[in-house]
Amino acid sequence: MKRFSYALSALLGMALFASACGGGDALVLCTDAPYPPMEMEIDGEFTGFDIELMRAIADELGRELEVNNIGFDPITSGLAMESGECEIAAASITITAEREENIDFSDPYFTADQSLLVGTASGITNLAGFAGRNLGVQTGTTGEMYANANAPGDATIISFENPGDIFTALAAGEIEGVLQDIVPNADYVLNNPDDAELVETYPTDESYGFAVAEEGSEDLLNDVNEALATLRENGTYDDIYDDWF
């Protein structure tokens, strides 16, 4: 009886994991939204450049895409994949040696630099202008790392877990600028030209990759890389890029 219970528990555990990862039909993706135009939720549906590119990859693999909005830290630490909440993650994740200690990356699919956005009323024109002022970053990102290394010593760097909260804080006057990847900053300026402007960019040659678990995802990673190469070759990647940029 005890042996049967152990076997039943094991089978149930396997079933739960398969369900969490969509079985053979769904590719379950973790993301960190909103981070427009890369990942966002519109009318209850997730979309954006990262999401639509991953949806095209899922199509190449003959699978549906399911999206789990879980946050950035569980993704970059690998906990989201290890716990079975998803098989792969797309969240504008810069490939770094530090992160590769916890997760494996696909081939690069996007290149981005860091940038400084300020409120138009701030009068700030560069990073040095944040001496004695509040600068917003997202927790655990390369933007946060760049700000900590390069902002004036008396600048107050405020980290936000949720990327959407950064621009809310900017609009409320809690911070006077945002240092992060150029893509979301440029998108915000495009939609709020009277309230914000880009004043500096910092070439960092950062490349984004899709993330999988450190161990046990070799076959999935190989399939994703092959699908990504196919999408680049047949023009689908360019079509998706043109839709969002």
Backbone bond lengths (Angstrom), bond angles and torsions (degrees), N, CA, C in turn:
res aa  C-N    CA-C-N  psi(-1)  N-CA   C-N-CA  omega(-1)  CA-C   N-CA-C  phi
1 M - - - 1.464 - - 1.515 110.84 -
2 K 1.319 115.88 -43.33 1.461 119.42 179.60 1.520 109.94 -65.59
3 R 1.346 115.76 -41.42 1.463 119.28 -179.97 1.525 110.21 -62.19
4 F 1.341 116.76 -39.91 1.465 120.48 177.77 1.522 111.12 -63.03
5 S 1.337 116.61 -38.98 1.463 120.45 -179.86 1.514 110.70 -63.69
6 Y 1.335 116.47 -42.93 1.464 119.40 178.29 1.525 110.87 -61.58
7 A 1.329 115.87 -44.09 1.467 119.55 -179.41 1.517 110.74 -63.77
8 L 1.357 115.14 -42.84 1.459 118.70 179.59 1.517 110.98 -63.19
9 S 1.336 116.47 -41.05 1.470 120.22 178.74 1.513 110.57 -61.60
10 A 1.325 115.82 -42.39 1.467 119.46 -179.57 1.519 110.76 -62.97
11 L 1.352 115.70 -42.70 1.460 119.23 179.86 1.521 111.27 -64.80
12 L 1.338 116.35 -40.93 1.460 119.59 178.58 1.510 110.97 -63.82
13 G 1.332 116.75 -40.07 1.461 120.62 178.54 1.509 111.39 -62.00
14 M 1.343 116.45 -42.92 1.463 120.26 178.12 1.517 110.63 -64.10
15 A 1.326 116.49 -38.71 1.464 119.80 179.75 1.513 111.47 -65.86
16 L 1.351 116.16 -41.29 1.461 119.88 178.45 1.506 110.96 -63.80
17 F 1.333 117.21 -41.41 1.466 119.65 179.59 1.515 110.20 -64.60
18 A 1.350 116.63 -43.09 1.468 119.53 178.96 1.508 110.83 -62.05
19 S 1.351 116.33 -38.75 1.457 119.90 178.23 1.508 110.90 -64.71
20 A 1.349 117.23 -42.98 1.463 121.24 -179.21 1.499 111.04 -62.78
21 C 1.306 116.75 -33.87 1.464 120.42 -177.26 1.520 112.02 -98.84
22 G 1.329 116.36 9.92 1.454 119.02 173.13 1.503 115.23 82.26
23 G 1.353 117.61 6.28 1.447 119.10 -178.67 1.503 110.93 60.86
24 G 1.354 116.53 -142.51 1.446 120.12 -179.34 1.506 112.69 -91.22
25 D 1.332 118.60 -5.24 1.456 122.17 -174.04 1.525 113.10 -96.85
26 A 1.326 117.20 -36.83 1.462 120.58 -173.48 1.517 111.00 -114.93
27 L 1.307 115.40 139.46 1.460 122.55 170.67 1.519 106.05 -100.40
28 V 1.335 116.84 111.84 1.457 120.76 -175.29 1.518 109.36 -90.51
29 L 1.316 114.04 124.84 1.456 122.64 -173.85 1.518 110.34 -112.86
30 C 1.325 116.91 133.25 1.463 121.30 170.18 1.523 109.41 -95.73
31 T 1.334 116.22 142.74 1.451 120.73 176.62 1.519 109.43 -143.95
32 D 1.330 115.72 179.71 1.462 122.38 178.35 1.518 107.44 -135.75
33 A 1.314 116.34 93.71 1.467 122.10 -175.80 1.533 109.73 -114.81
34 P 1.363 117.06 152.29 1.470 126.85 5.68 1.526 112.98 -88.61
35 Y 1.310 114.87 144.62 1.460 122.55 174.41 1.528 106.96 -150.68
36 P 1.350 115.93 63.50 1.471 120.41 -173.15 1.524 112.16 -66.10
37 P 1.345 117.21 147.61 1.464 126.54 0.51 1.534 113.31 -93.22
38 M 1.330 117.75 20.81 1.458 120.43 -175.36 1.524 112.30 -82.68
39 E 1.329 116.77 -46.49 1.454 120.33 176.67 1.524 108.75 -146.98
40 M 1.325 115.81 133.90 1.462 121.15 -178.18 1.518 108.84 -161.37
41 E 1.315 115.83 167.66 1.457 121.55 177.43 1.512 108.93 -118.93
42 I 1.316 116.61 123.57 1.458 122.64 -179.86 1.520 108.30 -125.95
43 D 1.343 116.25 120.97 1.464 122.01 179.97 1.526 111.87 52.33
44 G 1.333 115.33 41.32 1.462 120.34 176.14 1.509 115.30 80.87
45 E 1.327 117.47 2.01 1.464 121.49 179.95 1.525 109.93 -117.78
46 F 1.324 116.20 137.22 1.458 120.40 177.67 1.518 110.36 -83.90
47 T 1.327 114.83 137.39 1.456 120.75 179.79 1.521 108.38 -152.18
48 G 1.327 117.04 -170.19 1.454 122.30 -175.25 1.514 109.78 118.15
49 F 1.327 116.46 169.54 1.455 119.99 -175.82 1.530 111.78 -59.18
50 D 1.333 117.15 -50.11 1.463 120.26 179.92 1.523 111.66 -58.17
51 I 1.331 115.36 -45.69 1.465 120.12 -175.09 1.521 110.92 -66.80
52 E 1.333 116.66 -44.77 1.464 119.30 -177.62 1.525 111.94 -70.28
53 L 1.340 116.81 -32.93 1.462 118.95 175.23 1.525 109.73 -66.58
54 M 1.318 117.08 -43.23 1.455 119.67 178.06 1.527 111.59 -66.97
55 R 1.336 116.65 -32.53 1.473 119.55 176.62 1.532 110.02 -64.47
56 A 1.333 116.20 -39.51 1.465 119.90 177.99 1.531 110.62 -66.98
57 I 1.323 116.64 -36.61 1.468 120.36 176.74 1.524 109.63 -64.86
58 A 1.328 116.88 -43.98 1.465 120.37 177.67 1.523 110.94 -58.97
59 D 1.340 116.29 -41.01 1.464 119.97 177.14 1.522 110.97 -59.32
60 E 1.324 116.54 -42.27 1.466 120.73 178.00 1.526 111.43 -61.07
61 L 1.326 115.65 -31.78 1.466 120.58 -179.50 1.523 112.46 -87.80
62 G 1.337 116.40 -0.66 1.445 120.55 179.66 1.512 113.74 73.19
63 R 1.331 116.46 31.64 1.461 121.42 -176.59 1.524 110.37 -130.06
64 E 1.317 115.74 153.95 1.458 121.88 171.84 1.525 108.94 -81.01
65 L 1.333 116.87 158.44 1.462 120.87 177.97 1.521 110.12 -108.58
66 E 1.335 116.40 128.30 1.454 122.99 171.54 1.521 108.01 -115.95
67 V 1.329 116.86 140.40 1.463 121.45 -173.91 1.522 110.15 -117.54
68 N 1.329 115.36 131.25 1.456 122.90 177.50 1.526 107.94 -119.29
69 N 1.325 116.58 112.95 1.465 121.39 -178.92 1.521 108.79 -85.50
70 I 1.325 116.39 100.77 1.458 120.24 -167.27 1.520 114.37 -115.47
71 G 1.336 119.02 -20.29 1.459 120.87 -177.19 1.516 111.74 109.54
72 F 1.326 115.11 164.61 1.466 120.43 -170.14 1.530 113.27 -82.21
73 D 1.326 117.80 -44.68 1.462 120.63 -175.59 1.528 113.27 -61.26
74 P 1.343 119.88 -44.94 1.463 118.68 177.28 1.526 113.45 -61.82
75 I 1.334 115.88 -26.30 1.464 119.80 178.59 1.519 110.75 -74.82
76 T 1.337 116.78 -53.73 1.469 119.85 -174.79 1.522 112.56 -71.33
77 S 1.329 117.47 -21.76 1.466 120.12 175.59 1.521 111.83 -81.98
78 G 1.332 116.86 -15.11 1.457 121.52 -177.81 1.512 114.28 88.33
79 L 1.346 117.81 -5.79 1.464 121.07 -176.39 1.531 111.78 -63.64
80 A 1.325 116.81 -35.08 1.469 119.80 -177.96 1.524 111.17 -62.79
81 M 1.320 117.34 -39.19 1.456 121.11 179.76 1.525 111.16 -78.58
82 E 1.325 116.80 -40.15 1.457 120.55 -179.08 1.523 111.97 -63.55
83 S 1.321 116.96 -34.22 1.464 121.02 -178.59 1.525 112.69 -81.96
84 G 1.330 117.45 -5.75 1.458 120.78 179.44 1.506 114.23 84.42
85 E 1.333 117.95 11.82 1.462 119.73 179.28 1.523 111.68 -73.17
86 C 1.315 117.12 -19.66 1.456 121.55 175.08 1.524 108.66 -164.01
87 E 1.332 115.52 166.74 1.460 121.90 176.40 1.529 111.86 -96.63
88 I 1.318 115.17 -28.76 1.458 120.52 -173.40 1.522 108.37 -150.26
89 A 1.323 116.92 156.84 1.459 120.87 -178.24 1.522 110.38 -130.34
90 A 1.325 115.06 142.82 1.465 122.89 173.86 1.521 106.69 -134.13
91 A 1.337 116.29 110.41 1.463 119.87 -176.51 1.520 110.46 -152.43
92 S 1.343 116.23 41.08 1.469 120.10 -177.70 1.524 110.26 51.88
93 I 1.325 116.19 50.54 1.462 122.35 -173.27 1.529 109.34 -90.68
94 T 1.317 116.07 113.04 1.457 120.06 176.53 1.520 109.90 -68.92
95 I 1.320 115.97 133.60 1.461 121.59 178.10 1.521 108.80 -75.14
96 T 1.329 116.55 118.25 1.462 121.57 177.25 1.520 109.32 -134.67
97 A 1.336 115.84 155.06 1.463 120.47 178.91 1.520 110.97 -62.26
98 E 1.324 116.88 -36.70 1.460 120.36 -179.98 1.521 111.10 -62.89
99 R 1.337 116.90 -44.35 1.463 119.79 -179.61 1.525 111.40 -69.80
100 E 1.326 117.15 -29.38 1.461 119.99 -179.94 1.522 112.35 -69.67
101 E 1.317 117.81 -6.92 1.458 120.25 172.29 1.528 111.10 -74.78
102 N 1.344 116.70 -21.17 1.465 121.13 -176.37 1.524 113.54 -113.78
103 I 1.323 117.80 -26.53 1.459 122.07 -176.31 1.519 109.50 -139.16
104 D 1.322 115.81 160.88 1.458 121.46 172.52 1.525 108.79 -104.73
105 F 1.332 115.26 150.48 1.460 120.64 -177.43 1.519 111.40 -114.82
106 S 1.324 113.95 149.99 1.457 120.80 169.36 1.520 109.22 -73.23
107 D 1.327 115.58 177.57 1.455 119.73 169.16 1.533 108.48 -59.22
108 P 1.335 118.76 149.54 1.467 120.42 179.03 1.530 111.27 -59.46
109 Y 1.324 115.70 143.05 1.460 119.34 178.54 1.524 112.98 -125.51
110 F 1.350 117.88 -4.52 1.470 120.17 -177.71 1.522 108.46 -161.07
111 T 1.339 116.39 144.44 1.465 121.97 177.91 1.523 109.14 -118.42
112 A 1.334 116.19 133.82 1.469 120.56 -178.92 1.519 110.44 -145.05
113 D 1.329 115.69 150.02 1.464 122.24 174.52 1.521 109.43 -107.11
114 Q 1.334 116.04 171.10 1.455 121.30 174.17 1.531 109.68 -85.79
115 S 1.329 115.98 160.17 1.461 119.87 -177.86 1.520 110.10 -151.82
116 L 1.318 114.63 160.07 1.462 121.41 177.82 1.515 109.46 -118.46
117 L 1.316 115.60 118.88 1.463 123.30 175.65 1.518 108.10 -107.48
118 V 1.338 116.08 138.71 1.460 120.32 177.56 1.521 109.59 -131.53
119 G 1.316 115.23 157.07 1.445 119.73 171.37 1.517 109.61 -69.76
120 T 1.311 117.69 139.69 1.466 120.55 -175.35 1.520 112.37 -62.73
121 A 1.318 117.21 -25.63 1.467 120.31 -178.86 1.532 112.82 -84.55
122 S 1.339 117.18 -4.44 1.464 120.04 -174.36 1.521 113.12 -75.17
123 G 1.333 116.94 -29.07 1.456 120.83 -175.77 1.512 113.65 75.90
124 I 1.329 118.07 4.96 1.466 122.21 -179.38 1.526 109.24 -83.38
125 T 1.322 115.77 135.96 1.464 119.72 -178.00 1.525 113.66 -119.78
126 N 1.331 117.64 -7.67 1.460 120.18 179.44 1.524 109.64 -159.80
127 L 1.336 115.93 174.90 1.458 120.36 -176.67 1.524 111.79 -65.19
128 A 1.325 116.56 -32.74 1.464 119.93 178.09 1.519 111.75 -61.07
129 G 1.324 117.22 -25.20 1.456 121.80 -179.51 1.514 113.97 -70.84
130 F 1.337 117.39 -4.72 1.464 119.90 179.46 1.522 112.97 -89.58
131 A 1.321 117.52 11.03 1.465 119.68 173.08 1.524 109.21 -58.14
132 G 1.318 117.00 122.09 1.446 121.89 -179.79 1.514 114.82 74.03
133 R 1.344 118.05 12.85 1.463 121.19 -177.32 1.530 110.42 -124.93
134 N 1.334 114.10 171.42 1.466 120.59 -175.10 1.529 111.31 -98.79
135 L 1.318 115.47 127.66 1.462 122.13 -179.00 1.524 108.43 -121.66
136 G 1.325 116.86 130.26 1.454 121.41 -178.25 1.517 112.83 -96.45
137 V 1.331 116.14 141.24 1.460 123.60 175.40 1.522 107.97 -141.30
138 Q 1.335 116.53 167.42 1.458 120.03 173.70 1.522 109.18 -98.59
139 T 1.315 115.93 136.53 1.458 122.39 -177.71 1.527 111.53 -58.25
140 G 1.331 115.40 132.74 1.457 121.00 172.93 1.506 116.04 79.08
141 T 1.334 117.47 10.66 1.462 120.49 -176.85 1.523 111.23 -102.39
142 T 1.329 115.33 167.79 1.460 120.08 176.11 1.526 110.86 -68.95
143 G 1.333 117.04 -24.43 1.456 119.67 174.25 1.516 111.35 -64.68
144 E 1.329 116.17 -41.53 1.458 120.46 176.33 1.529 110.60 -62.20
145 M 1.326 116.32 -42.38 1.468 120.32 178.75 1.526 111.15 -62.03
146 Y 1.339 116.06 -43.29 1.466 120.22 -178.82 1.522 110.24 -65.13
147 A 1.326 116.87 -42.23 1.464 120.09 179.74 1.519 111.10 -63.62
148 N 1.309 117.73 -43.82 1.461 120.84 -179.86 1.520 111.98 -62.88
149 A 1.329 115.83 -32.12 1.465 119.57 -177.40 1.517 113.25 -85.79
150 N 1.347 118.11 -23.87 1.463 119.71 -168.93 1.530 115.70 -124.81
151 A 1.314 118.60 -15.42 1.465 119.52 179.83 1.525 110.30 -72.57
152 P 1.345 118.37 155.21 1.469 120.50 176.56 1.526 111.31 -54.88
153 G 1.326 115.86 148.21 1.454 120.59 -176.06 1.512 114.38 -60.19
154 D 1.329 117.10 -28.36 1.465 119.25 -179.24 1.530 112.94 -97.76
155 A 1.340 116.02 10.94 1.464 118.55 172.50 1.523 108.75 -74.12
156 T 1.321 116.78 146.63 1.461 121.51 175.07 1.524 108.28 -100.25
157 I 1.326 115.56 111.83 1.465 120.76 -178.87 1.526 108.01 -95.70
158 I 1.322 115.34 118.53 1.467 121.53 -177.44 1.522 108.56 -108.20
159 S 1.336 115.92 121.74 1.459 121.39 -177.58 1.524 110.75 -97.65
160 F 1.321 115.80 138.58 1.463 122.81 179.78 1.519 109.08 -119.24
161 E 1.336 116.45 131.97 1.457 121.04 177.34 1.527 110.82 -69.31
162 N 1.321 116.22 -44.66 1.459 122.25 -177.40 1.522 109.44 -93.04
163 P 1.341 118.54 120.97 1.463 119.52 -177.26 1.518 113.72 -60.36
164 G 1.339 117.53 -30.46 1.453 119.69 179.22 1.511 113.56 -67.87
165 D 1.341 116.68 -24.31 1.465 120.38 -178.67 1.528 112.55 -71.61
166 I 1.333 117.10 -20.42 1.462 119.93 -178.24 1.522 110.61 -63.45
167 F 1.328 116.89 -47.63 1.461 119.98 -177.47 1.523 111.62 -73.90
168 T 1.331 116.73 -27.60 1.457 119.76 173.22 1.522 110.19 -63.77
169 A 1.344 115.70 -41.95 1.469 120.46 178.32 1.521 111.41 -66.98
170 L 1.332 116.92 -35.99 1.463 120.74 177.75 1.526 110.30 -63.91
171 A 1.334 116.11 -46.21 1.464 120.42 -179.73 1.526 111.91 -64.58
172 A 1.339 116.03 -29.91 1.462 120.19 -179.07 1.522 112.95 -85.61
173 G 1.341 117.00 -4.72 1.455 120.56 179.41 1.519 114.46 81.98
174 E 1.338 117.41 10.74 1.457 120.31 179.14 1.532 111.50 -74.06
175 I 1.311 116.15 -28.34 1.465 123.16 173.68 1.518 107.70 -131.13
176 E 1.323 115.91 161.18 1.467 119.70 -178.34 1.529 112.48 -112.13
177 G 1.324 115.88 -1.15 1.450 118.97 178.53 1.516 110.81 -168.12
178 V 1.337 115.02 168.44 1.458 122.42 -178.59 1.527 108.39 -134.32
179 L 1.328 116.19 128.86 1.460 121.01 173.98 1.517 108.05 -112.37
180 Q 1.336 115.43 113.66 1.462 121.10 179.31 1.523 109.02 -164.38
181 D 1.335 115.74 -175.65 1.460 120.64 -179.94 1.524 110.36 -52.83
182 I 1.319 115.95 146.78 1.456 120.65 -174.08 1.525 112.60 -67.15
183 V 1.328 117.79 -27.33 1.463 119.58 -174.63 1.530 112.36 -62.37
184 P 1.346 120.59 -55.40 1.473 118.72 179.32 1.519 113.05 -67.50
185 N 1.339 117.65 -32.57 1.464 119.33 177.16 1.524 111.26 -64.86
186 A 1.318 116.09 -45.34 1.465 120.04 179.92 1.526 110.83 -64.44
187 D 1.326 116.94 -37.13 1.465 120.50 178.25 1.524 110.50 -64.76
188 Y 1.328 117.17 -39.47 1.465 120.04 179.47 1.530 110.94 -65.82
189 V 1.323 116.85 -42.73 1.467 120.17 178.48 1.521 110.59 -63.02
190 L 1.332 116.42 -40.11 1.456 120.48 179.51 1.522 111.24 -58.49
191 N 1.333 116.10 -37.32 1.461 120.82 -177.57 1.525 113.73 -92.95
192 N 1.343 117.54 -10.38 1.470 121.71 -179.77 1.536 110.33 -138.08
193 P 1.336 117.58 57.75 1.465 120.84 -172.48 1.524 114.19 -64.51
194 D 1.311 117.75 -23.38 1.468 119.95 -179.49 1.526 112.54 -85.59
195 D 1.315 116.38 -14.47 1.462 120.01 -172.52 1.517 114.45 -109.40
196 A 1.326 117.44 -20.80 1.467 119.79 -174.52 1.515 110.51 -147.11
197 E 1.332 115.29 157.29 1.460 121.03 177.57 1.521 110.10 -150.17
198 L 1.333 115.62 151.92 1.455 121.92 173.12 1.518 108.28 -86.66
199 V 1.334 116.67 127.09 1.457 119.09 -177.47 1.529 112.62 -113.80
200 E 1.325 117.62 -21.61 1.466 120.19 177.94 1.531 109.91 -149.83
201 T 1.318 115.30 148.42 1.462 121.41 168.36 1.523 107.71 -124.89
202 Y 1.333 114.50 151.80 1.465 120.09 -176.23 1.528 108.40 -128.05
203 P 1.338 117.42 104.40 1.468 119.62 -179.41 1.534 110.66 -62.68
204 T 1.305 115.09 116.80 1.457 120.38 179.89 1.526 112.34 -124.44
205 D 1.355 115.98 -1.60 1.475 121.12 177.81 1.523 111.61 50.68
206 E 1.321 116.55 43.79 1.460 120.73 179.08 1.521 110.37 -82.40
207 S 1.314 115.48 140.77 1.460 121.48 176.92 1.517 109.31 -120.02
208 Y 1.345 116.23 136.31 1.450 121.30 175.95 1.523 109.69 -87.50
209 G 1.327 115.37 147.88 1.455 121.10 173.30 1.508 110.33 -138.38
210 F 1.324 117.11 156.03 1.454 121.62 170.37 1.526 107.56 -79.32
211 A 1.325 117.23 144.47 1.466 121.35 -173.18 1.526 111.25 -112.62
212 V 1.340 115.31 140.53 1.460 122.02 174.77 1.525 108.50 -131.80
213 A 1.316 116.46 173.96 1.457 120.84 179.03 1.524 110.36 -61.90
214 E 1.319 115.83 148.81 1.461 121.76 -177.97 1.530 112.10 -60.01
215 E 1.314 116.85 -35.25 1.466 121.36 -178.82 1.527 110.47 -129.97
216 G 1.327 115.61 144.21 1.456 120.75 174.08 1.516 116.00 89.80
217 S 1.335 118.15 2.27 1.465 120.72 -178.08 1.520 112.54 -115.91
218 E 1.327 116.25 21.48 1.459 119.47 -175.44 1.528 112.62 -61.64
219 D 1.333 116.83 -42.17 1.467 119.57 -179.03 1.527 110.99 -66.50
220 L 1.330 116.63 -43.69 1.466 119.76 178.30 1.517 110.48 -61.60
221 L 1.316 117.23 -43.53 1.457 120.55 -178.82 1.525 110.85 -62.69
222 N 1.305 116.95 -41.02 1.462 120.47 178.04 1.526 110.59 -63.59
223 D 1.337 116.49 -43.37 1.469 120.13 179.18 1.528 111.44 -63.12
224 V 1.339 116.79 -42.14 1.466 121.03 179.68 1.518 110.88 -63.89
225 N 1.325 117.31 -43.22 1.466 120.37 179.34 1.530 111.46 -63.92
226 E 1.322 116.59 -39.55 1.468 119.66 177.68 1.528 110.97 -65.70
227 A 1.336 116.67 -41.61 1.461 120.33 178.92 1.523 111.00 -65.54
228 L 1.339 117.05 -41.05 1.464 121.21 178.51 1.525 110.30 -61.39
229 A 1.318 117.20 -42.15 1.467 120.83 178.09 1.526 111.04 -63.16
230 T 1.322 116.42 -39.81 1.461 120.29 178.26 1.527 111.17 -63.63
231 L 1.328 116.60 -42.56 1.476 120.64 -179.60 1.527 111.43 -65.82
232 R 1.313 116.85 -33.41 1.470 119.37 175.41 1.523 110.62 -68.64
233 E 1.326 116.65 -40.84 1.464 121.38 -176.48 1.525 112.33 -70.73
234 N 1.340 117.00 -38.19 1.476 118.43 -175.14 1.530 113.86 -91.29
235 G 1.339 117.31 2.92 1.459 120.97 174.98 1.513 115.29 90.80
236 T 1.337 117.94 -4.88 1.461 120.35 -179.10 1.523 111.28 -64.61
237 Y 1.329 116.98 -40.23 1.467 120.45 178.30 1.520 110.08 -57.50
238 D 1.325 117.40 -47.10 1.462 121.10 -178.98 1.526 111.49 -63.27
239 D 1.327 116.85 -37.21 1.472 120.33 179.14 1.531 110.29 -63.99
240 I 1.334 116.70 -43.45 1.454 120.35 179.64 1.528 110.37 -66.96
241 Y 1.318 116.55 -40.73 1.470 121.14 177.98 1.528 109.68 -59.26
242 D 1.314 117.11 -46.95 1.464 120.90 -177.94 1.529 111.42 -64.82
243 D 1.328 117.76 -29.16 1.461 120.54 178.11 1.531 111.49 -65.40
244 W 1.334 117.02 -31.70 1.465 120.15 -171.36 1.516 114.14 -108.53
245 F 1.331 116.90 -15.86 1.469 118.51 -179.38 1.525 109.29 -127.91
